[in-house]
Amino acid sequence: MNTGKLIVAMGLPGSGKSSVIKKIGALTNTKCFLEIEESEYSEVVRSRDIYGSFTAMTWFRAMRMPNLYEAHHLAKNGETVFLDTYYDKLLSKYIGKDGMEWLISTDDAYYEIILAITQLDYSTLPDADCIISFELTYETWLRFLSRRNRKLLDNDTLFLNSFKTQEYFIEAAKQYCEEQVSKGNPCQFIRFQQEFSSLEDSAMRLLNLLKKNNVV
């Protein structure tokens, strides 16, 4: 009987998903799949004003897909694996909503194409066994952004005004898990309140929460 699990994370950029997931992976000797570093971003991301949101979004999607499919493959073969983002699977549930303009505007000529891709992704991309919702206050979020100091996104005006989109991520993950359960495919929904503390503290708090809920 397969006992593997695909455990994924959702939350605002800068909420500490990658760092905490990576630390838990090290503590538990568990395989983790992480987002690429900013130093590896393509020029199409660095110059969105020139190349457009559609080009940047599809580039990021292409970079993330190998991680998602490999993680799913390992889980199907009995391994427990962590994936630090599940944006692509759930994007259709919040794209186009108020506050998501930092990602792509509904006025963008490619918006309808992106919307169609996200709807197809929701029905065809691999399913998860557990979603961890990283949640934090606005003040904590700003402190995290200040600490990580990424240049390409964290200082973008639209992005800094997008904190309310955290609720979209939470609702999307919650709806997805409920839909999976209704189909007979249990997917646990774990809400993790992030705090401005050490990485070790955050990782241990989340690990204990996962153990409490029999996720790991």
C-alpha atoms as an extended CHARMM CRD file, in Angstrom:
* protein
*
       216  EXT
         1         1  MET       CA              0.0000000000        0.0000000000        0.0000000000  PROA      1               0.0000000000
         2         2  ASN       CA              1.3530000000        3.4380000000       -0.9620000000  PROA      2               0.0000000000
         3         3  THR       CA              2.0040000000        5.6260000000        2.0790000000  PROA      3               0.0000000000
         4         4  GLY       CA              3.6680000000        8.5210000000        0.2590000000  PROA      4               0.0000000000
         5         5  LYS       CA              2.4580000000       12.0920000000        0.6600000000  PROA      5               0.0000000000
         6         6  LEU       CA              2.7660000000       15.2770000000       -1.3530000000  PROA      6               0.0000000000
         7         7  ILE       CA              2.7780000000       18.1480000000        1.1560000000  PROA      7               0.0000000000
         8         8  VAL       CA              2.5720000000       21.6020000000       -0.4130000000  PROA      8               0.0000000000
         9         9  ALA       CA              2.6330000000       25.1750000000        0.8530000000  PROA      9               0.0000000000
        10        10  MET       CA              0.5330000000       28.2390000000        0.0560000000  PROA      10              0.0000000000
        11        11  GLY       CA              0.9920000000       31.7980000000        1.2420000000  PROA      11              0.0000000000
        12        12  LEU       CA              2.1330000000       35.2610000000        0.3040000000  PROA      12              0.0000000000
        13        13  PRO       CA              5.5700000000       35.6580000000       -1.2590000000  PROA      13              0.0000000000
        14        14  GLY       CA              7.8040000000       36.5070000000        1.6640000000  PROA      14              0.0000000000
        15        15  SER       CA              5.8570000000       34.5130000000        4.2460000000  PROA      15              0.0000000000
        16        16  GLY       CA              8.7850000000       32.1590000000        4.8170000000  PROA      16              0.0000000000
        17        17  LYS       CA              7.4720000000       29.1020000000        2.9770000000  PROA      17              0.0000000000
        18        18  SER       CA             10.7030000000       28.0580000000        1.3000000000  PROA      18              0.0000000000
        19        19  SER       CA             12.9660000000       28.6390000000        4.2960000000  PROA      19              0.0000000000
        20        20  VAL       CA             10.7260000000       26.7910000000        6.7540000000  PROA      20              0.0000000000
        21        21  ILE       CA             10.0170000000       23.9040000000        4.3840000000  PROA      21              0.0000000000
        22        22  LYS       CA             13.7320000000       23.5360000000        3.6570000000  PROA      22              0.0000000000
        23        23  LYS       CA             14.5200000000       23.4850000000        7.3860000000  PROA      23              0.0000000000
        24        24  ILE       CA             11.8690000000       20.8530000000        8.0990000000  PROA      24              0.0000000000
        25        25  GLY       CA             13.2530000000       18.7750000000        5.2580000000  PROA      25              0.0000000000
        26        26  ALA       CA             16.6770000000       18.9080000000        6.8770000000  PROA      26              0.0000000000
        27        27  LEU       CA             15.2790000000       18.0360000000       10.3090000000  PROA      27              0.0000000000
        28        28  THR       CA             13.3110000000       15.0550000000        9.0140000000  PROA      28              0.0000000000
        29        29  ASN       CA             15.5960000000       13.9690000000        6.1620000000  PROA      29              0.0000000000
        30        30  THR       CA             12.7250000000       14.5490000000        3.7550000000  PROA      30              0.0000000000
        31        31  LYS       CA             13.0060000000       15.5350000000        0.1000000000  PROA      31              0.0000000000
        32        32  CYS       CA             12.0210000000       19.1580000000       -0.5860000000  PROA      32              0.0000000000
        33        33  PHE       CA             11.3780000000       20.9750000000       -3.8510000000  PROA      33              0.0000000000
        34        34  LEU       CA             11.9850000000       24.7140000000       -3.6230000000  PROA      34              0.0000000000
        35        35  GLU       CA             11.4650000000       27.8010000000       -5.7740000000  PROA      35              0.0000000000
        36        36  ILE       CA             14.4940000000       28.9880000000       -7.7190000000  PROA      36              0.0000000000
        37        37  GLU       CA             16.6080000000       31.7690000000       -6.2220000000  PROA      37              0.0000000000
        38        38  GLU       CA             16.2280000000       35.3580000000       -7.4220000000  PROA      38              0.0000000000
        39        39  SER       CA             19.7620000000       35.2350000000       -8.8050000000  PROA      39              0.0000000000
        40        40  GLU       CA             18.5020000000       32.6340000000      -11.2950000000  PROA      40              0.0000000000
        41        41  TYR       CA             15.5530000000       34.6990000000      -12.5610000000  PROA      41              0.0000000000
        42        42  SER       CA             15.3680000000       35.2660000000      -16.2910000000  PROA      42              0.0000000000
        43        43  GLU       CA             15.5940000000       38.7230000000      -17.8170000000  PROA      43              0.0000000000
        44        44  VAL       CA             11.9040000000       38.4040000000      -18.7240000000  PROA      44              0.0000000000
        45        45  VAL       CA             11.1570000000       38.5620000000      -14.9870000000  PROA      45              0.0000000000
        46        46  ARG       CA             13.6160000000       41.3350000000      -14.2690000000  PROA      46              0.0000000000
        47        47  SER       CA             12.0550000000       43.5060000000      -16.9920000000  PROA      47              0.0000000000
        48        48  ARG       CA              8.3270000000       42.7910000000      -16.7990000000  PROA      48              0.0000000000
        49        49  ASP       CA              7.6540000000       46.3330000000      -17.9940000000  PROA      49              0.0000000000
        50        50  ILE       CA              9.2930000000       45.3880000000      -21.2890000000  PROA      50              0.0000000000
        51        51  TYR       CA              8.3210000000       41.7350000000      -21.7560000000  PROA      51              0.0000000000
        52        52  GLY       CA              4.9220000000       41.7820000000      -20.0730000000  PROA      52              0.0000000000
        53        53  SER       CA              3.2100000000       39.8410000000      -17.2870000000  PROA      53              0.0000000000
        54        54  PHE       CA              2.2290000000       36.9210000000      -19.5200000000  PROA      54              0.0000000000
        55        55  THR       CA              5.8560000000       36.1860000000      -20.4370000000  PROA      55              0.0000000000
        56        56  ALA       CA              6.9650000000       36.4120000000      -16.8000000000  PROA      56              0.0000000000
        57        57  MET       CA              4.1100000000       34.2160000000      -15.5500000000  PROA      57              0.0000000000
        58        58  THR       CA              4.6290000000       31.4980000000      -18.1390000000  PROA      58              0.0000000000
        59        59  TRP       CA              8.3780000000       31.5260000000      -17.4270000000  PROA      59              0.0000000000
        60        60  PHE       CA              7.7520000000       30.9800000000      -13.7050000000  PROA      60              0.0000000000
        61        61  ARG       CA              5.2280000000       28.2450000000      -14.5140000000  PROA      61              0.0000000000
        62        62  ALA       CA              7.7340000000       26.4500000000      -16.7260000000  PROA      62              0.0000000000
        63        63  MET       CA             10.3200000000       26.6060000000      -13.9310000000  PROA      63              0.0000000000
        64        64  ARG       CA              7.9090000000       25.1920000000      -11.3310000000  PROA      64              0.0000000000
        65        65  MET       CA              6.3540000000       22.3580000000      -13.3200000000  PROA      65              0.0000000000
        66        66  PRO       CA              9.3270000000       19.9340000000      -13.1280000000  PROA      66              0.0000000000
        67        67  ASN       CA              9.3280000000       20.2570000000       -9.3210000000  PROA      67              0.0000000000
        68        68  LEU       CA              5.5990000000       19.5870000000       -9.0690000000  PROA      68              0.0000000000
        69        69  TYR       CA              5.6650000000       16.5470000000      -11.3290000000  PROA      69              0.0000000000
        70        70  GLU       CA              8.7840000000       15.0360000000       -9.7830000000  PROA      70              0.0000000000
        71        71  ALA       CA              7.4300000000       15.5670000000       -6.2630000000  PROA      71              0.0000000000
        72        72  HSD       CA              4.1540000000       13.9290000000       -7.2750000000  PROA      72              0.0000000000
        73        73  HSD       CA              6.0050000000       11.0020000000       -8.8440000000  PROA      73              0.0000000000
        74        74  LEU       CA              7.9870000000       10.3900000000       -5.6500000000  PROA      74              0.0000000000
        75        75  ALA       CA              4.8470000000       10.6130000000       -3.5130000000  PROA      75              0.0000000000
        76        76  LYS       CA              3.0950000000        8.0760000000       -5.7330000000  PROA      76              0.0000000000
        77        77  ASN       CA              6.0380000000        5.7680000000       -5.1660000000  PROA      77              0.0000000000
        78        78  GLY       CA              5.8030000000        5.9070000000       -1.3910000000  PROA      78              0.0000000000
        79        79  GLU       CA              7.9100000000        8.9130000000       -0.4030000000  PROA      79              0.0000000000
        80        80  THR       CA              6.8350000000       11.8970000000        1.6810000000  PROA      80              0.0000000000
        81        81  VAL       CA              7.9030000000       15.0720000000       -0.1000000000  PROA      81              0.0000000000
        82        82  PHE       CA              7.5160000000       18.8070000000        0.4370000000  PROA      82              0.0000000000
        83        83  LEU       CA              6.8350000000       21.3820000000       -2.2730000000  PROA      83              0.0000000000
        84        84  ASP       CA              7.1690000000       25.0380000000       -1.3110000000  PROA      84              0.0000000000
        85        85  THR       CA              4.4260000000       26.4250000000       -3.5420000000  PROA      85              0.0000000000
        86        86  TYR       CA              1.1520000000       25.2770000000       -5.0710000000  PROA      86              0.0000000000
        87        87  TYR       CA              0.2440000000       28.5180000000       -6.8420000000  PROA      87              0.0000000000
        88        88  ASP       CA             -0.1900000000       27.0540000000      -10.3030000000  PROA      88              0.0000000000
        89        89  LYS       CA             -2.7170000000       24.4260000000       -9.2360000000  PROA      89              0.0000000000
        90        90  LEU       CA             -4.9310000000       26.9250000000       -7.4020000000  PROA      90              0.0000000000
        91        91  LEU       CA             -4.4170000000       30.0930000000       -9.4480000000  PROA      91              0.0000000000
        92        92  SER       CA             -7.7770000000       29.8800000000      -11.2090000000  PROA      92              0.0000000000
        93        93  LYS       CA             -9.5180000000       30.4530000000       -7.8640000000  PROA      93              0.0000000000
        94        94  TYR       CA             -8.0890000000       33.9350000000       -7.2990000000  PROA      94              0.0000000000
        95        95  ILE       CA             -6.6450000000       35.3100000000      -10.5390000000  PROA      95              0.0000000000
        96        96  GLY       CA             -8.3960000000       38.4980000000      -11.6180000000  PROA      96              0.0000000000
        97        97  LYS       CA             -9.6460000000       39.3690000000       -8.1390000000  PROA      97              0.0000000000
        98        98  ASP       CA             -9.1230000000       42.8070000000       -6.6310000000  PROA      98              0.0000000000
        99        99  GLY       CA             -5.5260000000       43.1010000000       -5.4790000000  PROA      99              0.0000000000
       100       100  MET       CA             -4.0860000000       40.5780000000       -7.9370000000  PROA      100             0.0000000000
       101       101  GLU       CA             -3.0340000000       43.2550000000      -10.4250000000  PROA      101             0.0000000000
       102       102  TRP       CA              0.5910000000       42.8160000000       -9.3450000000  PROA      102             0.0000000000
       103       103  LEU       CA              0.4260000000       39.3980000000      -11.0030000000  PROA      103             0.0000000000
       104       104  ILE       CA             -1.5510000000       40.2950000000      -14.1320000000  PROA      104             0.0000000000
       105       105  SER       CA             -4.2480000000       42.8590000000      -14.8530000000  PROA      105             0.0000000000
       106       106  THR       CA             -7.6260000000       41.8510000000      -16.2510000000  PROA      106             0.0000000000
       107       107  ASP       CA             -6.9680000000       44.5080000000      -18.9070000000  PROA      107             0.0000000000
       108       108  ASP       CA             -3.8800000000       42.6640000000      -20.1200000000  PROA      108             0.0000000000
       109       109  ALA       CA             -4.2630000000       41.4060000000      -23.6980000000  PROA      109             0.0000000000
       110       110  TYR       CA             -3.1730000000       37.9330000000      -22.5420000000  PROA      110             0.0000000000
       111       111  TYR       CA             -5.4130000000       37.7430000000      -19.4760000000  PROA      111             0.0000000000
       112       112  GLU       CA             -8.0230000000       35.4280000000      -21.0240000000  PROA      112             0.0000000000
       113       113  ILE       CA             -5.2720000000       33.0640000000      -22.1600000000  PROA      113             0.0000000000
       114       114  ILE       CA             -3.7580000000       32.9840000000      -18.6830000000  PROA      114             0.0000000000
       115       115  LEU       CA             -7.2190000000       32.3860000000      -17.2120000000  PROA      115             0.0000000000
       116       116  ALA       CA             -7.7930000000       29.4310000000      -19.5470000000  PROA      116             0.0000000000
       117       117  ILE       CA             -4.3970000000       27.9610000000      -18.6190000000  PROA      117             0.0000000000
       118       118  THR       CA             -5.1560000000       28.2610000000      -14.8990000000  PROA      118             0.0000000000
       119       119  GLN       CA             -8.5140000000       26.5360000000      -15.3170000000  PROA      119             0.0000000000
       120       120  LEU       CA             -6.8720000000       23.6870000000      -17.1990000000  PROA      120             0.0000000000
       121       121  ASP       CA             -4.1300000000       23.4910000000      -14.5760000000  PROA      121             0.0000000000
       122       122  TYR       CA             -6.7000000000       23.1370000000      -11.8090000000  PROA      122             0.0000000000
       123       123  SER       CA             -8.2250000000       20.0900000000      -13.4490000000  PROA      123             0.0000000000
       124       124  THR       CA             -5.0490000000       18.4060000000      -14.6640000000  PROA      124             0.0000000000
       125       125  LEU       CA             -2.0380000000       19.2240000000      -12.4530000000  PROA      125             0.0000000000
       126       126  PRO       CA             -1.1200000000       16.6740000000       -9.7380000000  PROA      126             0.0000000000
       127       127  ASP       CA             -3.1700000000       16.6700000000       -6.5530000000  PROA      127             0.0000000000
       128       128  ALA       CA             -1.7210000000       17.2010000000       -3.0950000000  PROA      128             0.0000000000
       129       129  ASP       CA             -2.2970000000       15.2240000000        0.1000000000  PROA      129             0.0000000000
       130       130  CYS       CA             -1.8390000000       18.2030000000        2.4070000000  PROA      130             0.0000000000
       131       131  ILE       CA             -1.7570000000       21.9780000000        2.0130000000  PROA      131             0.0000000000
       132       132  ILE       CA              0.0150000000       24.1260000000        4.5910000000  PROA      132             0.0000000000
       133       133  SER       CA             -1.3960000000       27.6490000000        4.6260000000  PROA      133             0.0000000000
       134       134  PHE       CA              1.3050000000       30.0930000000        5.7690000000  PROA      134             0.0000000000
       135       135  GLU       CA             -0.4850000000       33.0460000000        7.3800000000  PROA      135             0.0000000000
       136       136  LEU       CA              0.8410000000       36.1990000000        9.0130000000  PROA      136             0.0000000000
       137       137  THR       CA             -0.1110000000       39.7390000000        9.9780000000  PROA      137             0.0000000000
       138       138  TYR       CA              0.6680000000       42.6940000000        7.7380000000  PROA      138             0.0000000000
       139       139  GLU       CA              3.3020000000       43.9790000000       10.1610000000  PROA      139             0.0000000000
       140       140  THR       CA              4.9890000000       40.5750000000       10.3070000000  PROA      140             0.0000000000
       141       141  TRP       CA              4.8970000000       40.3170000000        6.5220000000  PROA      141             0.0000000000
       142       142  LEU       CA              6.6580000000       43.6640000000        6.1080000000  PROA      142             0.0000000000
       143       143  ARG       CA              9.3220000000       42.5940000000        8.5930000000  PROA      143             0.0000000000
       144       144  PHE       CA              9.9010000000       39.3660000000        6.6730000000  PROA      144             0.0000000000
       145       145  LEU       CA             10.1780000000       41.2900000000        3.4030000000  PROA      145             0.0000000000
       146       146  SER       CA             12.6690000000       43.6670000000        4.9830000000  PROA      146             0.0000000000
       147       147  ARG       CA             14.7480000000       40.7720000000        6.2530000000  PROA      147             0.0000000000
       148       148  ARG       CA             14.9090000000       38.9040000000        2.9560000000  PROA      148             0.0000000000
       149       149  ASN       CA             15.3500000000       42.1090000000        0.8920000000  PROA      149             0.0000000000
       150       150  ARG       CA             14.6140000000       40.7760000000       -2.5820000000  PROA      150             0.0000000000
       151       151  LYS       CA             14.9740000000       43.4790000000       -5.2160000000  PROA      151             0.0000000000
       152       152  LEU       CA             12.5870000000       42.4270000000       -7.9930000000  PROA      152             0.0000000000
       153       153  LEU       CA              9.2660000000       42.1010000000       -6.2180000000  PROA      153             0.0000000000
       154       154  ASP       CA              9.3810000000       43.1910000000       -2.5920000000  PROA      154             0.0000000000
       155       155  ASN       CA              9.6700000000       46.8930000000       -3.4310000000  PROA      155             0.0000000000
       156       156  ASP       CA              6.9990000000       46.8480000000       -6.1350000000  PROA      156             0.0000000000
       157       157  THR       CA              4.1710000000       49.2360000000       -5.1940000000  PROA      157             0.0000000000
       158       158  LEU       CA              1.3540000000       47.0060000000       -6.4680000000  PROA      158             0.0000000000
       159       159  PHE       CA              2.8310000000       44.0190000000       -4.6580000000  PROA      159             0.0000000000
       160       160  LEU       CA              3.1840000000       45.8760000000       -1.3510000000  PROA      160             0.0000000000
       161       161  ASN       CA             -0.5130000000       46.8020000000       -1.5710000000  PROA      161             0.0000000000
       162       162  SER       CA             -1.5380000000       43.1890000000       -2.1540000000  PROA      162             0.0000000000
       163       163  PHE       CA             -1.5970000000       41.8860000000        1.4180000000  PROA      163             0.0000000000
       164       164  LYS       CA             -5.3510000000       41.2470000000        1.2630000000  PROA      164             0.0000000000
       165       165  THR       CA             -4.6880000000       38.5650000000       -1.3450000000  PROA      165             0.0000000000
       166       166  GLN       CA             -3.5810000000       36.3640000000        1.5460000000  PROA      166             0.0000000000
       167       167  GLU       CA             -7.2790000000       35.7170000000        2.1330000000  PROA      167             0.0000000000
       168       168  TYR       CA             -7.6650000000       34.5580000000       -1.4680000000  PROA      168             0.0000000000
       169       169  PHE       CA             -4.8840000000       32.0120000000       -0.9760000000  PROA      169             0.0000000000
       170       170  ILE       CA             -6.4340000000       30.7360000000        2.2520000000  PROA      170             0.0000000000
       171       171  GLU       CA             -9.8890000000       30.3880000000        0.7050000000  PROA      171             0.0000000000
       172       172  ALA       CA             -8.5190000000       28.7280000000       -2.4490000000  PROA      172             0.0000000000
       173       173  ALA       CA             -6.6220000000       26.1270000000       -0.4120000000  PROA      173             0.0000000000
       174       174  LYS       CA             -9.6090000000       25.5160000000        1.8510000000  PROA      174             0.0000000000
       175       175  GLN       CA            -11.9930000000       25.0520000000       -1.0940000000  PROA      175             0.0000000000
       176       176  TYR       CA             -9.5710000000       22.7240000000       -2.8470000000  PROA      176             0.0000000000
       177       177  CYS       CA             -9.2330000000       20.4870000000        0.2190000000  PROA      177             0.0000000000
       178       178  GLU       CA            -12.9980000000       20.3780000000        0.6870000000  PROA      178             0.0000000000
       179       179  GLU       CA            -13.4740000000       19.4220000000       -2.9700000000  PROA      179             0.0000000000
       180       180  GLN       CA            -10.8620000000       16.6890000000       -2.6800000000  PROA      180             0.0000000000
       181       181  VAL       CA            -12.5360000000       15.2400000000        0.4060000000  PROA      181             0.0000000000
       182       182  SER       CA            -15.9160000000       15.2510000000       -1.3830000000  PROA      182             0.0000000000
       183       183  LYS       CA            -14.2920000000       13.1890000000       -4.1590000000  PROA      183             0.0000000000
       184       184  GLY       CA            -12.9280000000       10.6560000000       -1.6890000000  PROA      184             0.0000000000
       185       185  ASN       CA             -9.3750000000       11.9950000000       -1.9750000000  PROA      185             0.0000000000
       186       186  PRO       CA             -8.6040000000       13.3310000000        1.5190000000  PROA      186             0.0000000000
       187       187  CYS       CA             -6.3940000000       16.4150000000        1.5200000000  PROA      187             0.0000000000
       188       188  GLN       CA             -5.5440000000       17.9350000000        4.8950000000  PROA      188             0.0000000000
       189       189  PHE       CA             -5.7170000000       21.7000000000        5.3230000000  PROA      189             0.0000000000
       190       190  ILE       CA             -3.1920000000       22.9300000000        7.8870000000  PROA      190             0.0000000000
       191       191  ARG       CA             -3.2080000000       26.5900000000        8.9140000000  PROA      191             0.0000000000
       192       192  PHE       CA              0.1610000000       27.8130000000       10.2160000000  PROA      192             0.0000000000
       193       193  GLN       CA              0.4450000000       31.2130000000       11.8650000000  PROA      193             0.0000000000
       194       194  GLN       CA              3.8550000000       32.5760000000       10.9850000000  PROA      194             0.0000000000
       195       195  GLU       CA              5.6780000000       34.7420000000       13.5320000000  PROA      195             0.0000000000
       196       196  PHE       CA              8.7500000000       36.9400000000       13.2620000000  PROA      196             0.0000000000
       197       197  SER       CA             11.0880000000       34.5930000000       15.0600000000  PROA      197             0.0000000000
       198       198  SER       CA             14.0680000000       32.4330000000       14.2540000000  PROA      198             0.0000000000
       199       199  LEU       CA             13.9050000000       29.9570000000       11.3960000000  PROA      199             0.0000000000
       200       200  GLU       CA             14.4990000000       27.1350000000       13.8630000000  PROA      200             0.0000000000
       201       201  ASP       CA             11.5300000000       28.2130000000       15.9780000000  PROA      201             0.0000000000
       202       202  SER       CA              9.1920000000       28.4720000000       12.9790000000  PROA      202             0.0000000000
       203       203  ALA       CA             10.2930000000       25.1020000000       11.6430000000  PROA      203             0.0000000000
       204       204  MET       CA              9.8120000000       23.3570000000       14.9820000000  PROA      204             0.0000000000
       205       205  ARG       CA              6.3840000000       24.9220000000       15.5230000000  PROA      205             0.0000000000
       206       206  LEU       CA              5.2320000000       23.7890000000       12.0900000000  PROA      206             0.0000000000
       207       207  LEU       CA              6.7960000000       20.3510000000       12.4480000000  PROA      207             0.0000000000
       208       208  ASN       CA              5.0050000000       19.8390000000       15.7630000000  PROA      208             0.0000000000
       209       209  LEU       CA              1.7420000000       20.9540000000       14.1430000000  PROA      209             0.0000000000
       210       210  LEU       CA              2.2210000000       18.4900000000       11.2970000000  PROA      210             0.0000000000
       211       211  LYS       CA              2.9580000000       15.6890000000       13.7470000000  PROA      211             0.0000000000
       212       212  LYS       CA             -0.0940000000       16.6020000000       15.8340000000  PROA      212             0.0000000000
       213       213  ASN       CA             -2.2810000000       16.2460000000       12.7460000000  PROA      213             0.0000000000
       214       214  ASN       CA             -0.5660000000       13.0140000000       11.6360000000  PROA      214             0.0000000000
       215       215  VAL       CA              0.7410000000       14.5920000000        8.4490000000  PROA      215             0.0000000000
       216       216  VAL       CA              4.2860000000       13.3790000000        9.1430000000  PROA      216             0.0000000000
